[in-house]
Amino acid sequence: MNVCSLWADGVILVTTAIPSVEVNRGCLVVCRSSSLSQRCTPEDLHPFLLLKTPVMSPPRCGFLSQYTHHHLVVFLLTFFSYVLLHSSRKTFSNVKVSISAQWTPTARNSGSPAFSPSETWEDNRLFADAEGATLFLGALDTIFLFSYAVGLYISGVIGDRLNLRYVLSFGLCGSAVVEFLFGTLTEWLNFYNIYFYCSLWVLNGLLQSAVWPCVVAVMGNWFGKSGRGFIFGLWSACASVGNILGAFLASSVLKYGYEYAFLVTSVVQFAGGVVVFFGLLTSPKEVGLSIDSETGLIPVEVDRDSHRPLMSDEEEEGDEDDEEEVSVGGYYSIQQPPSDPKTQAKAIGFFQAFCLPGVIPYSLAYACLKLVNYSFFFWLPFYLSSNFGWKEAEADRLSVWYDVGGIIGGTVQGLISDFLGKRAPVLAVSLLLAVGSLVGYSHSPNDQVKNAAILAVTGFFIGGPSNMISSAISADLGRQEALQGSQEALATVTGIVDGTGSIGAAAGQYLVSLIESKMGWMCVFYFFIIMTAGSILFITPLIVSEVRTMWRDRQTRTHHL
């Protein structure tokens, strides 16, 4: 419903079939005329509708001015939700040595009668040696990644049909409970069982899979396409920050026992889930703000009591029931109340989401790219220690530079994609340069400073595109025009993209260990190069299409000039 327009000469053009509210030099006025496109002068105004309320400021301009404190709260809550989740994953990686030592026999003097019978002293023995324990820990990683991948497909569909806040909180709190059972309670009770550990880790993967689709969907609800690349690029640093936090929390209490590392991270994660349950707003609709999928929100703070016109006694009460004040572009109009948003948009089906334009190419590309990215996550410290002979602590500190490069890469490349209005060409350039950086890092020298510099560049060109696909591009795919008005596809699409990527990452961990054991680390890097090239290949049609669109737009602008 349109509103009255105030002309420069003081004449008001009525463009609605009902009385309209308009801001006019410090007061609110209402036109009595009800005919379409009729000019009315100030003499035609209703005599009792001058208010003492000052004019509200016009809509604000600029990039940051379109955001409110609600946006900041949503950004921080979703950011730290995934930070806490990733910190728990990193904790498990950091305490593997301690767990392996606990699950294997302790070195002792077998001839001493004080240590007999052996069952009394080795009731916690799960494996005969450290090699068996290490293989089982690797199997747990694979089990987790596959269950996580399957869960992403399921949780995305659930997230579009239930309240995102409930699903997100359940995933955080449920995963925290499972981690407490796995690492803390079993150690306190001296209960060790392989099948119990496997069952818990399958459940943990399913519960953790509920988090990422939900946080991306919430961010997509609050942040429009304009500026999404930069905002999501900065926000997607949550995984890297979680890795750093997890390493800090685990190292600070590991001297007391690995069970306390699990205790600290699980308690903090559970508390985060409670905060999310009570504090997260999943959509601007929950606070009465309108949504602009392209530019985000230009919020208007409304005090409905102070801005309500003083109506005459002759006004029919029925009008008050059928009409309400609605903010339009920073001003107000009296119009029919909008229909229930739940009736306007319904959740899209899984196979419908899978067939949306761009979902399959980006999913396959992300499967190749996440394989490389997660291989660096799992294997980089081990590679630095085994290949260069550096101490484990030095290798852990140096591996952080890959995350630093990924944080910067995701933010910068997202900003560039916002400027161009296209994502695929930016990804293509970055992935092409990633191939060169992988070749360079495979020949990196045994010098920590130079190695860290090349590693940061590699993280910039690999971690950056990975962050873009999993966040900004997933949000774009879940808000595209092909949805035909359905806005309930964000979580489903995100689950499909990240789930496919996780399947690739899970398979990659086994392939990396197999290639390294048979042919060495140089062949592992060749494998990474092939996977990166595969990512480019899968999105080539999208690259060509977007480059053609950019060229046509440029030609059109040149022609008009």
C-alpha positions as CSV (number, residue, x, y, z in Angstrom):
1,M,0.0,0.0,0.0
2,N,1.5,3.3,-1.1
3,V,1.6,6.4,1.1
4,C,1.0,10.1,0.5
5,S,3.8,12.0,-1.1
6,L,4.6,15.5,0.0
7,W,5.3,17.8,-2.9
8,A,7.7,20.7,-2.7
9,D,5.0,23.3,-3.0
10,G,3.1,21.9,0.0
11,V,0.6,19.9,-2.0
12,I,0.0,16.3,-1.0
13,L,-0.6,13.7,-3.7
14,V,-2.9,10.9,-2.4
15,T,-2.0,7.6,-3.9
16,T,-4.0,5.3,-1.6
17,A,-7.6,4.4,-1.4
18,I,-7.7,5.0,2.3
19,P,-6.6,7.9,4.5
20,S,-2.8,8.0,4.8
21,V,-0.4,9.2,7.4
22,E,2.4,11.4,6.2
23,V,5.3,13.2,8.0
24,N,5.0,17.0,7.4
25,R,7.3,19.5,9.0
26,G,7.2,18.3,12.6
27,C,3.8,16.8,12.8
28,L,1.7,13.9,11.5
29,V,-1.2,14.7,9.2
30,V,-4.0,12.7,7.5
31,C,-5.7,13.4,4.2
32,R,-9.4,13.2,4.3
33,S,-9.6,12.5,0.6
34,S,-10.0,8.8,-0.3
35,S,-9.9,8.9,-4.1
36,L,-7.0,7.6,-6.1
37,S,-4.4,10.0,-7.5
38,Q,-6.2,13.1,-6.3
39,R,-4.4,16.3,-5.2
40,C,-5.4,17.7,-1.9
41,T,-4.1,20.9,-0.2
42,P,-3.5,21.4,3.5
43,E,-7.1,22.7,3.8
44,D,-8.3,19.2,3.1
45,L,-6.5,17.8,6.1
46,H,-8.4,16.4,9.0
47,P,-8.7,19.1,11.6
48,F,-7.7,17.1,14.7
49,L,-4.6,15.3,13.4
50,L,-1.7,17.6,14.2
51,L,0.6,15.9,16.7
52,K,3.3,17.3,18.9
53,T,5.7,14.5,17.8
54,P,8.7,15.7,15.9
55,V,9.5,14.3,12.5
56,M,11.4,11.1,12.5
57,S,14.8,11.3,10.7
58,P,14.8,10.0,7.2
59,P,16.3,6.6,6.4
60,R,20.0,6.5,7.1
61,C,22.5,6.0,4.3
62,G,25.8,4.2,4.3
63,F,27.0,0.7,4.8
64,L,27.1,0.4,8.6
65,S,24.1,2.7,9.1
66,Q,21.7,0.0,7.9
67,Y,22.5,-2.2,10.9
68,T,21.1,-2.0,14.4
69,H,22.3,-3.3,17.8
70,H,20.2,-6.4,17.0
71,H,22.5,-7.2,14.1
72,L,25.5,-6.9,16.4
73,V,24.0,-9.3,18.9
74,V,23.0,-11.8,16.3
75,F,26.5,-11.6,14.7
76,L,28.2,-12.2,18.1
77,L,25.9,-15.0,19.3
78,T,26.1,-17.0,16.0
79,F,29.9,-16.3,15.8
80,F,30.6,-17.6,19.3
81,S,28.2,-20.5,18.9
82,Y,30.4,-22.0,16.2
83,V,33.6,-20.9,18.0
84,L,32.6,-23.0,21.0
85,L,31.7,-25.9,18.8
86,H,35.0,-25.8,16.9
87,S,36.9,-25.4,20.2
88,S,35.6,-28.8,21.3
89,R,36.7,-30.4,18.1
90,K,40.2,-28.9,18.5
91,T,40.3,-30.2,22.1
92,F,39.8,-33.8,21.0
93,S,42.7,-33.3,18.5
94,N,45.0,-31.8,21.2
95,V,44.5,-34.5,23.8
96,K,44.9,-37.5,21.5
97,V,48.4,-38.3,22.9
98,S,47.1,-38.3,26.5
99,I,44.1,-40.5,25.5
100,S,46.3,-42.9,23.6
101,A,48.6,-43.2,26.7
102,Q,45.6,-43.9,28.9
103,W,44.2,-46.6,26.6
104,T,47.5,-48.6,26.4
105,P,49.5,-50.5,29.0
106,T,51.8,-48.5,31.3
107,A,55.5,-49.2,31.3
108,R,56.3,-51.2,34.5
109,N,58.5,-53.8,35.9
110,S,56.7,-57.0,35.0
111,G,58.9,-59.1,37.3
112,S,57.8,-57.2,40.4
113,P,55.1,-59.0,42.4
114,A,53.7,-55.7,43.5
115,F,52.2,-55.3,40.0
116,S,50.5,-58.7,39.9
117,P,48.0,-59.6,38.7
118,S,48.2,-57.6,35.5
119,E,44.4,-57.3,35.2
120,T,44.4,-55.1,38.3
121,W,46.8,-52.6,36.9
122,E,45.6,-52.7,33.3
123,D,41.9,-52.7,33.6
124,N,41.7,-49.6,31.4
125,R,43.7,-51.2,28.6
126,L,41.9,-51.1,25.3
127,F,44.8,-51.7,23.0
128,A,48.0,-53.6,23.2
129,D,50.2,-50.7,22.0
130,A,50.1,-47.1,21.0
131,E,49.7,-47.9,17.3
132,G,46.4,-49.6,17.9
133,A,45.2,-46.7,19.9
134,T,46.3,-44.2,17.2
135,L,44.4,-46.2,14.5
136,F,41.3,-46.2,16.6
137,L,41.5,-42.4,17.2
138,G,41.8,-42.0,13.4
139,A,38.8,-44.2,13.0
140,L,36.9,-42.0,15.4
141,D,37.7,-38.9,13.2
142,T,36.4,-40.7,10.2
143,I,33.2,-41.8,12.0
144,F,32.6,-38.3,13.3
145,L,33.0,-36.7,9.8
146,F,30.7,-39.2,8.1
147,S,28.0,-38.9,10.7
148,Y,28.5,-35.1,10.7
149,A,28.0,-35.1,6.9
150,V,24.9,-37.2,7.1
151,G,23.5,-35.0,9.9
152,L,24.0,-31.9,7.8
153,Y,21.6,-33.1,5.2
154,I,19.0,-33.9,7.9
155,S,19.5,-30.9,10.2
156,G,19.2,-28.4,7.3
157,V,15.8,-29.7,6.5
158,I,14.8,-29.7,10.1
159,G,16.1,-26.2,10.6
160,D,13.8,-24.8,7.9
161,R,10.8,-26.4,9.5
162,L,11.4,-25.7,13.2
163,N,12.5,-22.7,15.1
164,L,16.2,-22.2,14.3
165,R,16.8,-21.1,17.9
166,Y,15.6,-24.4,19.3
167,V,17.5,-26.5,16.8
168,L,20.7,-24.5,17.4
169,S,20.5,-24.7,21.2
170,F,19.7,-28.4,21.1
171,G,22.7,-29.1,19.0
172,L,25.1,-27.1,21.2
173,C,23.8,-28.4,24.5
174,G,23.4,-32.0,23.3
175,S,26.9,-32.1,21.8
176,A,28.3,-30.7,25.1
177,V,26.6,-33.5,27.1
178,V,28.0,-36.2,24.7
179,E,31.5,-34.7,25.0
180,F,31.2,-34.8,28.8
181,L,30.2,-38.4,28.7
182,F,33.0,-39.3,26.2
183,G,35.9,-37.6,27.8
184,T,35.1,-36.9,31.4
185,L,32.5,-39.3,32.9
186,T,34.0,-42.4,31.4
187,E,37.4,-41.5,32.9
188,W,35.9,-40.7,36.3
189,L,34.1,-44.0,36.3
190,N,37.0,-45.9,34.8
191,F,34.7,-47.2,32.1
192,Y,36.4,-47.9,28.8
193,N,34.5,-49.5,25.9
194,I,35.2,-49.3,22.1
195,Y,31.6,-49.6,21.0
196,F,30.5,-47.1,23.6
197,Y,33.0,-44.6,22.3
198,C,32.0,-45.2,18.7
199,S,28.3,-44.7,19.5
200,L,28.9,-41.5,21.4
201,W,31.0,-40.1,18.5
202,V,28.4,-40.9,15.9
203,L,25.8,-39.1,18.1
204,N,28.2,-36.2,18.6
205,G,28.6,-35.8,14.8
206,L,24.8,-35.8,14.3
207,L,24.3,-33.2,17.1
208,Q,27.1,-30.9,15.9
209,S,25.7,-31.0,12.4
210,A,22.7,-29.0,13.7
211,V,24.8,-25.9,14.4
212,W,26.3,-24.7,11.1
213,P,23.1,-24.7,8.9
214,C,21.2,-22.9,11.7
215,V,23.8,-20.1,12.3
216,V,24.2,-19.5,8.5
217,A,20.4,-19.4,8.1
218,V,20.1,-16.9,11.0
219,M,22.8,-14.7,9.5
220,G,21.2,-14.9,6.1
221,N,17.9,-13.7,7.7
222,W,19.5,-10.7,9.2
223,F,22.1,-9.6,6.6
224,G,21.0,-8.8,3.0
225,K,22.9,-9.6,-0.1
226,S,24.5,-6.1,-0.1
227,G,27.7,-6.4,1.9
228,R,27.1,-10.1,2.6
229,G,30.5,-11.1,1.2
230,F,32.4,-8.9,3.6
231,I,30.2,-9.6,6.6
232,F,30.2,-13.4,6.1
233,G,33.9,-13.4,5.3
234,L,34.6,-11.8,8.6
235,W,32.0,-13.9,10.4
236,S,33.3,-17.2,8.9
237,A,36.5,-16.7,10.9
238,C,34.6,-18.4,13.8
239,A,36.1,-21.8,12.9
240,S,39.7,-20.5,13.1
241,V,39.0,-18.6,16.3
242,G,37.5,-21.8,17.7
243,N,40.6,-23.7,16.9
244,I,42.7,-21.2,18.8
245,L,40.4,-21.1,21.8
246,G,40.2,-24.9,21.9
247,A,44.0,-25.2,21.9
248,F,44.2,-22.6,24.7
249,L,41.6,-24.3,26.9
250,A,43.0,-27.7,26.5
251,S,46.6,-26.7,27.1
252,S,45.6,-24.8,30.3
253,V,44.1,-27.8,32.1
254,L,45.8,-30.8,30.4
255,K,48.3,-31.2,33.2
256,Y,45.4,-32.2,35.5
257,G,44.3,-34.9,33.0
258,Y,42.6,-35.0,29.6
259,E,39.2,-35.4,31.2
260,Y,39.4,-31.9,32.5
261,A,40.0,-30.6,29.0
262,F,36.7,-32.2,28.0
263,L,35.0,-30.9,31.1
264,V,36.0,-27.2,30.5
265,T,35.0,-27.2,26.9
266,S,31.8,-29.0,27.4
267,V,30.7,-26.8,30.3
268,V,31.5,-23.6,28.3
269,Q,29.7,-25.0,25.2
270,F,26.6,-26.0,27.2
271,A,26.5,-22.5,28.8
272,G,26.7,-21.0,25.3
273,G,23.7,-23.1,24.2
274,V,21.7,-21.8,27.1
275,V,22.6,-18.2,26.2
276,V,21.6,-18.8,22.6
277,F,18.3,-20.3,23.7
278,F,17.3,-17.2,25.7
279,G,19.0,-14.5,23.7
280,L,19.1,-15.2,20.0
281,L,16.6,-13.5,17.6
282,T,16.5,-15.7,14.5
283,S,14.7,-13.2,12.2
284,P,14.1,-9.4,12.1
285,K,10.4,-10.2,12.1
286,E,10.7,-11.1,15.8
287,V,11.3,-7.4,16.6
288,G,8.9,-6.0,14.0
289,L,11.5,-5.1,11.4
290,S,10.9,-5.5,7.7
291,I,13.3,-7.5,5.5
292,D,15.0,-6.4,2.4
293,S,16.9,-9.4,0.9
294,E,19.1,-7.2,-1.2
295,T,20.2,-4.4,1.0
296,G,19.3,-5.7,4.5
297,L,17.3,-3.5,6.9
298,I,16.8,0.2,7.3
299,P,15.3,-0.1,10.7
300,V,12.9,2.5,12.2
301,E,12.3,2.6,15.9
302,V,8.6,2.9,16.4
303,D,7.0,4.2,19.6
304,R,3.4,3.4,18.6
305,D,1.8,5.2,21.5
306,S,3.5,8.5,20.9
307,H,3.1,8.4,17.1
308,R,-0.6,7.4,17.0
309,P,-2.8,10.1,15.6
310,L,-5.5,11.6,17.7
311,M,-8.7,10.3,16.1
312,S,-12.1,12.0,16.3
313,D,-15.0,10.5,18.2
314,E,-16.8,9.8,14.9
315,E,-14.2,7.3,13.7
316,E,-15.6,3.8,13.4
317,E,-14.1,1.2,15.8
318,G,-14.1,-1.3,12.9
319,D,-11.4,0.7,11.1
320,E,-9.1,0.3,14.1
321,D,-9.5,-3.5,14.0
322,D,-8.8,-3.8,10.3
323,E,-6.0,-1.3,10.0
324,E,-2.7,-0.8,11.6
325,E,0.3,1.5,11.4
326,V,3.1,0.1,9.2
327,S,6.5,1.6,8.6
328,V,7.2,2.1,5.0
329,G,10.7,3.5,4.0
330,G,11.0,5.3,7.3
331,Y,7.5,6.9,7.3
332,Y,4.1,5.6,8.3
333,S,0.9,4.6,6.6
334,I,-2.4,3.1,7.8
335,Q,-3.0,0.0,5.8
336,Q,-4.2,-3.6,6.1
337,P,-2.1,-5.7,8.5
338,P,0.2,-8.0,6.7
339,S,-0.6,-11.7,6.7
340,D,1.1,-14.1,8.9
341,P,4.6,-14.6,7.6
342,K,4.4,-18.3,8.4
343,T,1.6,-18.6,5.7
344,Q,3.7,-16.7,3.1
345,A,6.7,-18.9,3.1
346,K,7.0,-22.6,3.6
347,A,10.0,-24.9,3.8
348,I,11.4,-26.2,0.5
349,G,11.8,-29.9,0.0
350,F,15.3,-31.5,0.1
351,F,15.4,-32.6,-3.5
352,Q,13.9,-29.2,-4.6
353,A,16.8,-27.5,-2.7
354,F,19.3,-29.9,-4.2
355,C,18.1,-28.9,-7.7
356,L,18.3,-25.2,-7.2
357,P,20.6,-23.4,-9.6
358,G,24.2,-23.5,-8.4
359,V,23.7,-25.9,-5.5
360,I,25.2,-29.0,-7.1
361,P,28.2,-27.2,-8.7
362,Y,29.1,-25.4,-5.5
363,S,28.5,-28.6,-3.4
364,L,30.9,-30.7,-5.5
365,A,33.4,-27.9,-5.6
366,Y,33.3,-27.6,-1.8
367,A,33.7,-31.4,-1.5
368,C,37.1,-31.0,-3.2
369,L,38.1,-27.8,-1.4
370,K,37.0,-28.9,2.1
371,L,39.1,-32.1,1.6
372,V,42.2,-29.9,1.1
373,N,41.2,-27.4,3.9
374,Y,40.5,-30.1,6.5
375,S,43.6,-32.1,5.5
376,F,45.6,-29.0,6.6
377,F,43.5,-28.8,9.8
378,F,44.2,-32.5,10.7
379,W,47.7,-33.1,9.2
380,L,49.6,-29.9,9.2
381,P,51.2,-30.1,12.7
382,F,52.1,-33.8,12.0
383,Y,53.6,-32.8,8.6
384,L,55.7,-30.0,10.2
385,S,57.0,-32.3,12.9
386,S,57.8,-35.3,10.7
387,N,59.1,-33.4,7.7
388,F,61.2,-30.8,9.4
389,G,61.9,-32.4,12.7
390,W,60.4,-29.5,14.7
391,K,59.0,-30.0,18.2
392,E,55.3,-30.6,18.5
393,A,54.7,-27.3,20.3
394,E,56.6,-25.4,17.6
395,A,54.6,-27.1,14.9
396,D,51.3,-26.3,16.7
397,R,52.2,-22.6,16.9
398,L,53.3,-22.4,13.3
399,S,50.1,-24.1,12.0
400,V,48.1,-21.1,13.3
401,W,49.3,-19.0,10.4
402,Y,47.2,-21.1,8.0
403,D,44.1,-20.0,10.0
404,V,45.3,-16.4,10.0
405,G,45.6,-16.5,6.2
406,G,42.1,-18.0,5.9
407,I,40.6,-15.3,8.1
408,I,42.1,-12.5,6.0
409,G,41.4,-14.3,2.7
410,G,37.7,-14.9,3.5
411,T,37.2,-11.2,4.5
412,V,39.1,-9.7,1.6
413,Q,37.7,-11.9,-1.1
414,G,34.2,-11.4,0.3
415,L,34.7,-7.7,0.1
416,I,35.9,-7.9,-3.5
417,S,32.9,-10.1,-4.4
418,D,30.6,-7.5,-2.9
419,F,32.2,-4.8,-5.0
420,L,31.9,-6.9,-8.2
421,G,28.5,-8.2,-7.4
422,K,29.7,-11.7,-8.4
423,R,31.3,-14.6,-6.3
424,A,32.4,-17.2,-8.9
425,P,35.1,-15.1,-10.7
426,V,36.7,-14.2,-7.3
427,L,36.7,-17.9,-6.4
428,A,38.3,-18.8,-9.7
429,V,41.2,-16.4,-9.4
430,S,41.8,-17.4,-5.8
431,L,41.8,-21.1,-6.5
432,L,44.1,-20.6,-9.5
433,L,46.5,-18.8,-7.2
434,A,46.0,-21.6,-4.6
435,V,47.4,-24.1,-7.0
436,G,50.6,-22.0,-7.2
437,S,50.8,-21.6,-3.5
438,L,50.5,-25.3,-3.0
439,V,53.4,-25.9,-5.4
440,G,55.4,-23.3,-3.5
441,Y,54.6,-24.7,0.0
442,S,55.5,-28.2,-1.1
443,H,59.0,-26.9,-1.6
444,S,59.0,-24.6,1.5
445,P,62.4,-24.3,3.3
446,N,63.3,-25.5,6.7
447,D,63.0,-22.0,8.1
448,Q,60.1,-21.2,10.4
449,V,59.7,-17.5,9.3
450,K,59.7,-18.3,5.6
451,N,57.5,-21.4,6.2
452,A,54.9,-19.3,8.1
453,A,54.8,-16.7,5.4
454,I,54.2,-19.2,2.6
455,L,51.7,-21.0,4.9
456,A,49.7,-17.8,5.5
457,V,49.6,-17.2,1.7
458,T,48.3,-20.8,1.2
459,G,45.7,-20.3,3.8
460,F,44.6,-17.0,2.2
461,F,44.0,-18.7,-1.2
462,I,42.5,-22.0,0.2
463,G,40.9,-21.1,3.5
464,G,39.4,-17.9,2.0
465,P,37.4,-19.6,-0.8
466,S,36.4,-22.4,1.6
467,N,34.9,-19.8,4.1
468,M,33.1,-18.0,1.2
469,I,31.4,-21.1,-0.1
470,S,30.3,-22.4,3.3
471,S,28.9,-19.1,4.4
472,A,28.2,-16.2,2.0
473,I,27.6,-18.3,-1.1
474,S,25.4,-20.8,0.8
475,A,23.3,-17.8,2.0
476,D,23.1,-16.5,-1.6
477,L,21.9,-19.9,-2.8
478,G,19.3,-20.1,-0.1
479,R,17.9,-16.7,-1.0
480,Q,17.9,-16.8,-4.8
481,E,15.0,-15.8,-7.1
482,A,14.4,-19.4,-8.1
483,L,12.7,-20.0,-4.8
484,Q,9.6,-18.1,-6.0
485,G,8.9,-16.4,-2.7
486,S,9.9,-19.3,-0.4
487,Q,12.3,-18.0,2.2
488,E,12.6,-21.2,4.1
489,A,15.5,-22.8,2.2
490,L,18.6,-21.3,3.9
491,A,19.3,-24.1,6.4
492,T,18.5,-26.9,3.8
493,V,20.8,-25.4,1.2
494,T,23.6,-24.8,3.7
495,G,23.2,-28.4,4.9
496,I,23.5,-29.8,1.4
497,V,26.6,-27.7,0.6
498,D,28.4,-28.3,3.8
499,G,27.3,-32.0,4.0
500,T,28.7,-32.7,0.6
501,G,31.9,-31.0,1.6
502,S,32.1,-33.0,4.8
503,I,31.8,-36.3,2.8
504,G,34.8,-35.2,0.7
505,A,36.7,-34.2,3.8
506,A,36.0,-37.6,5.5
507,A,37.1,-39.5,2.5
508,G,40.2,-37.3,2.2
509,Q,41.5,-38.1,5.6
510,Y,41.9,-41.8,4.7
511,L,43.3,-41.0,1.3
512,V,45.9,-38.6,2.7
513,S,47.2,-41.2,5.2
514,L,47.3,-43.8,2.5
515,I,49.1,-41.7,0.0
516,E,51.6,-40.4,2.6
517,S,52.4,-44.0,3.8
518,K,52.9,-45.3,0.2
519,M,54.4,-42.4,-1.7
520,G,55.4,-39.6,0.6
521,W,54.4,-36.0,1.3
522,M,55.2,-34.7,-2.2
523,C,52.5,-36.9,-3.7
524,V,50.1,-35.7,-1.0
525,F,50.6,-32.1,-2.3
526,Y,50.1,-33.3,-5.9
527,F,46.8,-34.8,-4.6
528,F,45.8,-31.4,-3.1
529,I,46.6,-29.6,-6.4
530,I,44.3,-32.0,-8.3
531,M,41.5,-31.5,-5.8
532,T,41.9,-27.7,-6.0
533,A,41.8,-27.9,-9.8
534,G,38.6,-30.1,-9.5
535,S,37.0,-27.3,-7.5
536,I,37.6,-24.9,-10.4
537,L,36.3,-27.4,-12.9
538,F,33.0,-27.9,-11.1
539,I,32.2,-24.1,-11.0
540,T,33.4,-23.4,-14.5
541,P,29.9,-23.0,-15.9
542,L,29.0,-20.5,-13.2
543,I,32.3,-18.6,-13.8
544,V,31.6,-18.3,-17.5
545,S,28.0,-17.2,-16.9
546,E,28.9,-14.5,-14.3
547,V,31.8,-13.2,-16.4
548,R,29.4,-12.9,-19.4
549,T,26.9,-11.0,-17.2
550,M,29.6,-8.7,-16.0
551,W,30.7,-8.0,-19.6
552,R,27.2,-7.3,-20.8
553,D,26.6,-4.9,-17.9
554,R,29.8,-3.1,-18.7
555,Q,28.9,-2.9,-22.4
556,T,25.4,-1.5,-21.4
557,R,26.9,1.2,-19.2
558,T,29.4,2.1,-21.9
559,H,26.6,2.4,-24.4
560,H,24.5,4.6,-22.2
561,L,27.5,6.9,-21.6
